[in-house]
Amino acid sequence: MKAISLQKQLILRLLILVTCLWLLGLLLAGVQLNKELNKTFDSALQETAERILPLALVEIFNREDAKLLQQLPALSAHEERLTYQVRNADGEVLLQSHTARQKSFSIPLQKGFDSQDGYRVYTVSAVQDSYFIQVAEPIAKRREAVLNTLLIMAMPLLLLLPLCLLMAVFLVRQVIRPVRQYGTQLAQRGAGDLSPVTHGNLPHELEPMRQAVNQLMWRLQSALEAERHFTANAAHELRTPLATMMAQTQRLEKTLNDEASRLKAGQLVTTLNHLVNLSDKLLQLAKADSSGLLTDTPQDLSQLLSLIADEYQRSGVQNLQLQLPKQAVKACIDADAFSILVKNLIENAIKHGEANSRITVQLSVKGELRVVNACEPLNAEQLKRLHERFFRASMTTPGSGLGLAIVDALVKGMGGQIQLVSPASDSDRGFEAVVQLPVQS
């Protein structure tokens, strides 16, 4: 399942909240604006009716036939938003504006405001309710005015929306920065560094999380130390009695005259040798699981590797081919840990490679260590399980199944990477271990 980005969630929800509040505010403003504009328009409608009525009565009284309908002409062509009609008590139209003929004034002659057929009409009377004037205004024009006003109000807010987005991104990143720094601090730690994390910039709400992580790391460190101490102490305590038993068995083997007894004594020596090697591997595993794999002083890996290869060649391994760069390869890696790593890779190549086949050990300037041996290619399932402790790809080959597990633990503790390949590069056979070590540029 894909992880959800906290930053994206905060920005998205913040923008949705701001947008919803903005729309709600615009809606409330529209309702209030509509109410206020209606009051203003009604006041203007009433003022217009009260101003026109006296002038209209003068016009009616000054003509010869007061009951004759008269339509006042427009001085110039224009859209008449307010139309009016003057009527008598019988409802006869005596005077009207120049476009009033197109409108239907079916409102009863009652004083006050009324709405009908899409018009807002105000009626007022004079001369003891003998004459009435009705002034009408289209309601659509009022709505249009409200919408135009809301649009004018919304335009700056629409322009500010991208700015709100940028500010939201900036502010959320500022808030989340301590969390990112906390995660980076955890990610940059070595595999064996389980010390408490101290980060004073974390928000107060995340402080319980930091304390829980520190408690978890403390419990994990205690469990790992107990396991390492048990492994190291058990292996160390076994070495002395095993060495004593080895010496006594070898002495016994030389004093026996019976061939069957000598054969059994030889098998016992072989078993004791296996136990001694296993105790050495357990000590190396305890070293690999410890946190002292890195040093403050850089070491020349090419020089260390040359000494290790010379040791194997002096012990009779003549098929070892070493390829070193011309310049030094510096890395802050413990010399003993690097020696254990290389020796386990070479021993794995000797045990599982074909007899008298070439074993290539190569170190590059960039800290890439390659150990290649000839053998039948391994399948994907075997390659996947080679990192497991006590796993052996071939049960007929002697060994404890801890060599590559020790190498894997050492590489992770050093902050490097390991890749096991079969068949080897540029070949259809063989096995290749590629270790990328953290070297200094």
C-alpha positions as CSV (number, residue, x, y, z in Angstrom):
1,M,0.0,0.0,0.0
2,K,1.4,3.4,-1.0
3,A,2.3,5.6,1.9
4,I,0.2,8.8,2.3
5,S,2.2,12.0,2.3
6,L,1.4,14.0,5.4
7,Q,2.5,17.2,3.7
8,K,0.1,16.7,0.7
9,Q,-2.7,15.8,3.1
10,L,-2.2,18.9,5.1
11,I,-2.0,21.2,2.1
12,L,-5.0,19.6,0.4
13,R,-7.2,19.7,3.5
14,L,-6.1,23.3,4.3
15,L,-7.0,24.4,0.7
16,I,-10.3,22.6,0.9
17,L,-11.0,24.2,4.2
18,V,-10.0,27.7,3.0
19,T,-12.0,27.2,-0.2
20,C,-15.1,26.1,1.7
21,L,-14.9,28.9,4.2
22,W,-14.4,31.3,1.3
23,L,-17.5,30.0,-0.5
24,L,-19.5,30.1,2.7
25,G,-18.3,33.7,3.3
26,L,-19.2,34.6,-0.3
27,L,-22.7,33.0,0.2
28,L,-23.3,34.8,3.4
29,A,-22.1,38.0,1.8
30,G,-24.4,37.4,-1.1
31,V,-27.4,37.0,1.1
32,Q,-26.6,40.1,3.1
33,L,-25.8,42.0,-0.1
34,N,-29.1,41.0,-1.7
35,K,-31.0,42.1,1.4
36,E,-29.2,45.5,1.6
37,L,-29.5,46.1,-2.2
38,N,-33.2,45.3,-2.1
39,K,-33.6,47.9,0.6
40,T,-31.7,50.4,-1.4
41,F,-33.6,49.7,-4.6
42,D,-36.9,49.8,-2.8
43,S,-36.0,53.1,-1.3
44,A,-35.1,54.4,-4.7
45,L,-38.3,53.0,-6.2
46,Q,-40.3,54.8,-3.5
47,E,-38.4,58.1,-3.9
48,T,-39.0,57.9,-7.7
49,A,-42.7,57.4,-7.3
50,E,-43.1,60.2,-4.8
51,R,-41.1,62.6,-7.0
52,I,-42.9,61.8,-10.3
53,L,-46.5,61.8,-8.9
54,P,-46.8,65.6,-8.3
55,L,-45.3,66.3,-11.8
56,A,-47.6,63.8,-13.4
57,L,-50.7,65.3,-11.8
58,V,-49.7,68.8,-13.0
59,E,-49.3,67.3,-16.5
60,I,-52.8,65.7,-16.3
61,F,-54.6,68.7,-14.9
62,N,-53.1,71.1,-17.5
63,R,-54.4,69.2,-20.5
64,E,-57.9,69.5,-21.9
65,D,-59.1,65.9,-21.5
66,A,-57.8,64.6,-18.2
67,K,-59.0,61.1,-19.0
68,L,-57.0,60.9,-22.3
69,L,-54.0,58.6,-22.1
70,Q,-50.8,60.4,-22.6
71,Q,-47.4,58.7,-23.1
72,L,-44.4,60.9,-22.4
73,P,-41.8,60.6,-25.1
74,A,-38.1,59.8,-24.4
75,L,-35.6,62.6,-24.9
76,S,-33.1,60.0,-26.2
77,A,-33.0,56.3,-26.9
78,H,-32.1,54.4,-23.8
79,E,-33.1,51.3,-21.8
80,E,-35.8,52.3,-19.3
81,R,-35.2,50.3,-16.1
82,L,-37.9,52.1,-14.2
83,T,-41.4,52.3,-15.8
84,Y,-44.4,54.0,-14.4
85,Q,-48.1,54.5,-15.0
86,V,-50.6,57.0,-13.5
87,R,-54.1,55.8,-13.0
88,N,-57.3,57.1,-11.6
89,A,-59.4,55.4,-9.0
90,D,-61.2,53.4,-11.7
91,G,-58.0,51.9,-12.9
92,E,-57.8,53.9,-16.2
93,V,-54.3,54.7,-17.3
94,L,-53.8,58.5,-17.6
95,L,-50.1,58.8,-18.0
96,Q,-47.2,56.4,-18.5
97,S,-43.5,56.2,-19.5
98,H,-42.5,55.6,-23.1
99,T,-42.0,51.8,-22.7
100,A,-44.8,51.2,-20.2
101,R,-47.0,50.0,-23.0
102,Q,-44.9,46.9,-23.2
103,K,-45.4,46.1,-19.6
104,S,-48.5,44.8,-17.8
105,F,-49.4,46.6,-14.6
106,S,-51.8,44.1,-13.1
107,I,-51.0,45.0,-9.5
108,P,-54.0,46.1,-7.5
109,L,-54.1,49.8,-6.6
110,Q,-53.0,49.4,-3.0
111,K,-50.3,51.5,-1.4
112,G,-46.9,49.8,-0.7
113,F,-44.6,47.3,-2.4
114,D,-45.6,44.2,-4.3
115,S,-43.9,41.7,-6.5
116,Q,-45.5,40.1,-9.5
117,D,-44.6,38.7,-12.9
118,G,-40.9,39.4,-12.4
119,Y,-41.3,43.0,-11.3
120,R,-41.0,44.9,-8.1
121,V,-43.8,47.5,-8.0
122,Y,-44.4,50.4,-5.6
123,T,-47.8,52.1,-5.5
124,V,-48.6,55.5,-4.0
125,S,-51.8,57.6,-4.2
126,A,-52.7,61.4,-4.1
127,V,-55.7,63.6,-4.0
128,Q,-57.6,61.5,-1.5
129,D,-56.9,58.2,-3.4
130,S,-58.2,59.6,-6.6
131,Y,-54.9,59.2,-8.5
132,F,-52.4,56.4,-8.2
133,I,-48.8,56.0,-9.6
134,Q,-47.2,52.6,-9.9
135,V,-43.4,52.5,-10.5
136,A,-42.0,49.1,-11.6
137,E,-38.5,47.7,-11.7
138,P,-37.5,44.2,-13.2
139,I,-36.4,41.8,-10.4
140,A,-33.9,40.3,-12.9
141,K,-32.0,43.6,-12.9
142,R,-31.6,43.5,-9.2
143,R,-30.3,39.9,-9.3
144,E,-27.9,40.9,-12.0
145,A,-26.6,43.8,-9.9
146,V,-26.1,41.4,-6.9
147,L,-24.3,38.8,-9.1
148,N,-22.1,41.5,-10.6
149,T,-21.2,42.8,-7.2
150,L,-20.4,39.3,-6.0
151,L,-18.2,38.7,-9.1
152,I,-16.3,41.9,-8.3
153,M,-15.9,40.7,-4.8
154,A,-14.8,37.2,-5.9
155,M,-12.2,38.3,-8.5
156,P,-9.5,39.4,-5.9
157,L,-10.1,36.2,-3.9
158,L,-9.6,34.0,-7.0
159,L,-6.4,35.9,-7.7
160,L,-5.3,35.3,-4.1
161,L,-6.1,31.5,-4.3
162,P,-2.7,30.6,-5.9
163,L,-1.0,32.8,-3.3
164,C,-2.9,30.9,-0.6
165,L,-1.6,27.6,-2.2
166,L,2.0,28.8,-2.1
167,M,1.7,30.1,1.5
168,A,0.1,26.8,2.5
169,V,3.0,24.8,0.9
170,F,5.6,27.0,2.6
171,L,3.9,27.0,6.0
172,V,3.3,23.2,6.0
173,R,6.9,22.5,4.9
174,Q,8.1,24.7,7.8
175,V,6.0,22.8,10.2
176,I,7.0,19.4,8.9
177,R,10.7,20.2,8.6
178,P,11.5,19.0,12.2
179,V,9.8,15.7,11.4
180,R,11.8,15.3,8.2
181,Q,15.0,16.1,10.1
182,Y,14.1,13.5,12.7
183,G,13.6,10.9,10.0
184,T,16.9,11.9,8.3
185,Q,18.7,11.6,11.6
186,L,17.3,8.0,12.0
187,A,18.1,7.1,8.4
188,Q,21.7,8.2,8.6
189,R,22.5,6.0,11.6
190,G,24.5,2.9,11.2
191,A,23.0,-0.6,11.6
192,G,24.5,-0.9,15.1
193,D,23.7,2.5,16.4
194,L,20.7,2.2,18.8
195,S,21.5,5.1,21.1
196,P,18.6,7.5,22.0
197,V,17.6,10.1,19.4
198,T,17.8,13.6,20.7
199,H,15.9,16.2,18.6
200,G,14.8,19.3,20.3
201,N,12.8,20.8,17.4
202,L,10.1,18.2,17.3
203,P,6.6,19.5,18.0
204,H,5.1,18.9,21.4
205,E,2.5,16.5,19.9
206,L,5.2,14.3,18.5
207,E,7.3,14.1,21.7
208,P,5.5,10.9,22.8
209,M,6.5,9.3,19.5
210,R,10.2,10.2,20.0
211,Q,10.1,8.8,23.6
212,A,8.4,5.6,22.3
213,V,11.1,5.2,19.6
214,N,13.9,5.7,22.1
215,Q,12.3,3.1,24.5
216,L,12.0,0.7,21.6
217,M,15.6,1.2,20.6
218,W,16.7,0.8,24.2
219,R,14.9,-2.5,24.5
220,L,16.2,-3.7,21.2
221,Q,19.8,-2.7,22.1
222,S,19.4,-4.6,25.4
223,A,18.2,-7.7,23.6
224,L,20.9,-7.5,21.0
225,E,23.7,-7.0,23.6
226,A,22.4,-9.9,25.6
227,E,22.4,-12.1,22.5
228,R,25.9,-10.9,21.5
229,H,27.3,-11.4,25.0
230,F,25.8,-14.9,25.2
231,T,27.2,-15.8,21.8
232,A,30.6,-14.3,22.4
233,N,30.9,-15.7,26.0
234,A,29.7,-19.2,24.9
235,A,32.1,-19.3,22.0
236,H,35.0,-18.0,24.1
237,E,34.4,-20.4,26.9
238,L,34.3,-23.3,24.5
239,R,37.6,-22.5,22.9
240,T,39.7,-23.6,25.9
241,P,38.0,-27.0,26.5
242,L,37.9,-27.7,22.8
243,A,41.6,-27.0,22.4
244,T,42.3,-29.2,25.4
245,M,40.2,-32.0,23.9
246,M,41.9,-31.6,20.6
247,A,45.3,-31.9,22.0
248,Q,44.4,-34.9,24.1
249,T,42.6,-36.6,21.2
250,Q,45.6,-36.1,18.9
251,R,47.9,-37.5,21.6
252,L,45.6,-40.4,22.0
253,E,45.5,-41.0,18.3
254,K,49.3,-41.3,18.1
255,T,49.4,-43.9,21.0
256,L,46.8,-46.2,19.5
257,N,48.0,-49.3,17.6
258,D,44.6,-50.5,16.5
259,E,43.7,-49.2,13.0
260,A,39.9,-49.0,13.8
261,S,40.6,-47.1,17.0
262,R,42.9,-44.7,15.2
263,L,40.2,-44.1,12.6
264,K,37.6,-43.3,15.3
265,A,40.1,-41.0,16.9
266,G,40.7,-39.2,13.6
267,Q,36.9,-38.8,13.1
268,L,36.8,-37.3,16.6
269,V,39.6,-34.9,15.7
270,T,37.6,-33.8,12.6
271,T,34.5,-33.2,14.7
272,L,36.5,-31.2,17.2
273,N,38.0,-29.1,14.3
274,H,34.5,-28.4,13.1
275,L,33.5,-27.2,16.7
276,V,36.6,-25.0,16.9
277,N,35.7,-23.4,13.5
278,L,32.1,-23.0,14.6
279,S,33.2,-21.2,17.8
280,D,35.4,-18.9,15.8
281,K,32.5,-18.1,13.5
282,L,30.3,-17.4,16.5
283,L,32.9,-14.9,17.8
284,Q,33.1,-13.3,14.3
285,L,29.3,-13.1,14.3
286,A,29.3,-11.4,17.7
287,K,31.9,-8.9,16.3
288,A,29.7,-8.3,13.2
289,D,26.7,-7.6,15.3
290,S,28.5,-5.1,17.4
291,S,28.7,-1.3,16.8
292,G,32.5,-1.0,16.7
293,L,32.9,-1.5,12.9
294,L,33.8,2.0,12.0
295,T,36.7,4.1,13.2
296,D,37.7,7.8,13.2
297,T,41.0,7.1,11.4
298,P,40.8,6.0,7.8
299,Q,42.5,2.8,6.8
300,D,44.0,1.8,3.4
301,L,41.9,-1.1,2.3
302,S,44.1,-2.0,-0.6
303,Q,47.1,-2.5,1.8
304,L,45.0,-4.6,4.2
305,L,43.7,-6.7,1.3
306,S,47.2,-7.3,0.0
307,L,48.3,-8.6,3.5
308,I,45.3,-10.9,3.7
309,A,46.0,-12.3,0.2
310,D,49.7,-12.9,1.1
311,E,48.6,-14.8,4.2
312,Y,46.4,-17.1,2.1
313,Q,49.1,-17.6,-0.6
314,R,51.7,-18.5,2.1
315,S,49.3,-21.0,3.5
316,G,49.1,-22.9,0.2
317,V,46.3,-21.1,-1.7
318,Q,48.1,-20.5,-5.0
319,N,45.0,-20.0,-7.2
320,L,44.1,-16.6,-5.6
321,Q,44.4,-13.7,-8.0
322,L,44.5,-10.2,-6.5
323,Q,43.6,-7.0,-8.5
324,L,44.3,-3.8,-6.7
325,P,44.1,-0.1,-7.8
326,K,47.3,1.9,-8.2
327,Q,46.1,4.4,-5.6
328,A,45.1,4.0,-2.0
329,V,41.5,3.3,-1.1
330,K,40.7,5.0,2.2
331,A,37.8,4.1,4.4
332,C,37.0,4.6,8.1
333,I,36.5,0.8,8.7
334,D,37.9,-1.2,11.5
335,A,40.8,-3.3,10.2
336,D,39.8,-6.5,12.1
337,A,36.2,-6.2,10.8
338,F,37.5,-5.7,7.2
339,S,39.8,-8.7,7.6
340,I,36.9,-10.9,8.9
341,L,34.8,-9.8,5.9
342,V,37.4,-10.6,3.3
343,K,38.5,-13.9,4.9
344,N,34.9,-15.1,5.0
345,L,34.4,-14.3,1.3
346,I,37.6,-16.0,0.3
347,E,36.9,-19.1,2.5
348,N,33.4,-19.3,0.9
349,A,35.0,-19.2,-2.6
350,I,37.6,-21.9,-1.6
351,K,35.0,-24.2,0.0
352,H,32.3,-23.9,-2.7
353,G,34.4,-23.3,-5.7
354,E,35.8,-25.9,-8.0
355,A,39.1,-27.5,-7.0
356,N,42.2,-25.6,-8.4
357,S,40.0,-23.0,-10.1
358,R,41.0,-19.4,-10.1
359,I,39.6,-17.1,-7.3
360,T,39.6,-13.5,-8.3
361,V,39.7,-10.8,-5.6
362,Q,39.3,-7.3,-7.0
363,L,39.1,-3.9,-5.3
364,S,38.3,-0.7,-7.2
365,V,39.0,2.9,-6.4
366,K,35.4,3.5,-5.6
367,G,35.5,0.9,-2.8
368,E,33.8,-2.0,-4.8
369,L,35.1,-5.3,-3.6
370,R,34.5,-8.4,-5.9
371,V,35.2,-12.0,-5.1
372,V,34.6,-14.4,-7.9
373,N,35.0,-18.2,-8.0
374,A,34.1,-20.9,-10.5
375,C,31.2,-23.3,-9.7
376,E,27.9,-24.4,-11.0
377,P,25.4,-21.5,-11.0
378,L,23.0,-21.2,-8.1
379,N,19.3,-20.8,-8.6
380,A,17.3,-17.8,-7.4
381,E,16.0,-19.5,-4.2
382,Q,19.5,-20.4,-3.1
383,L,20.8,-16.8,-3.8
384,K,17.9,-15.4,-1.8
385,R,18.7,-17.5,1.3
386,L,22.5,-17.2,1.3
387,H,22.2,-14.3,3.8
388,E,20.4,-16.6,6.3
389,R,22.4,-17.9,9.2
390,F,23.3,-21.6,9.1
391,F,22.0,-22.0,5.6
392,R,24.2,-23.9,3.1
393,A,23.5,-24.2,-0.6
394,S,25.2,-27.6,-0.7
395,M,24.9,-30.0,2.3
396,T,27.9,-32.0,1.0
397,T,30.3,-29.1,1.3
398,P,31.9,-28.7,4.8
399,G,31.0,-25.5,6.6
400,S,28.8,-23.9,9.2
401,G,26.6,-21.8,7.0
402,L,27.6,-18.6,8.8
403,G,30.2,-17.1,6.4
404,L,28.0,-15.1,4.2
405,A,25.7,-14.2,7.1
406,I,28.7,-12.7,8.9
407,V,29.6,-10.8,5.7
408,D,26.1,-9.5,5.4
409,A,26.0,-8.3,9.0
410,L,29.5,-6.7,8.6
411,V,28.5,-4.8,5.4
412,K,25.3,-3.5,6.9
413,G,27.1,-2.4,10.1
414,M,29.7,-0.6,7.9
415,G,27.0,1.2,6.0
416,G,27.7,-0.6,2.7
417,Q,25.8,-2.8,0.3
418,I,26.2,-6.4,-0.8
419,Q,25.0,-8.2,-3.9
420,L,25.3,-11.9,-4.6
421,V,25.3,-12.9,-8.2
422,S,25.3,-16.3,-9.9
423,P,26.3,-16.9,-12.6
424,A,29.2,-14.4,-12.3
425,S,29.4,-11.3,-14.5
426,D,30.4,-11.9,-18.1
427,S,30.1,-15.7,-17.7
428,D,27.5,-18.5,-17.7
429,R,29.0,-20.1,-14.6
430,G,30.4,-19.2,-11.2
431,F,29.5,-17.2,-8.2
432,E,30.3,-13.5,-7.5
433,A,30.0,-11.5,-4.3
434,V,30.0,-7.7,-4.8
435,V,30.4,-5.5,-1.8
436,Q,30.2,-1.7,-2.0
437,L,32.1,-0.2,0.9
438,P,31.8,3.4,2.2
439,V,35.1,4.9,1.1
440,Q,36.4,8.5,1.3
441,S,36.4,10.4,-2.0
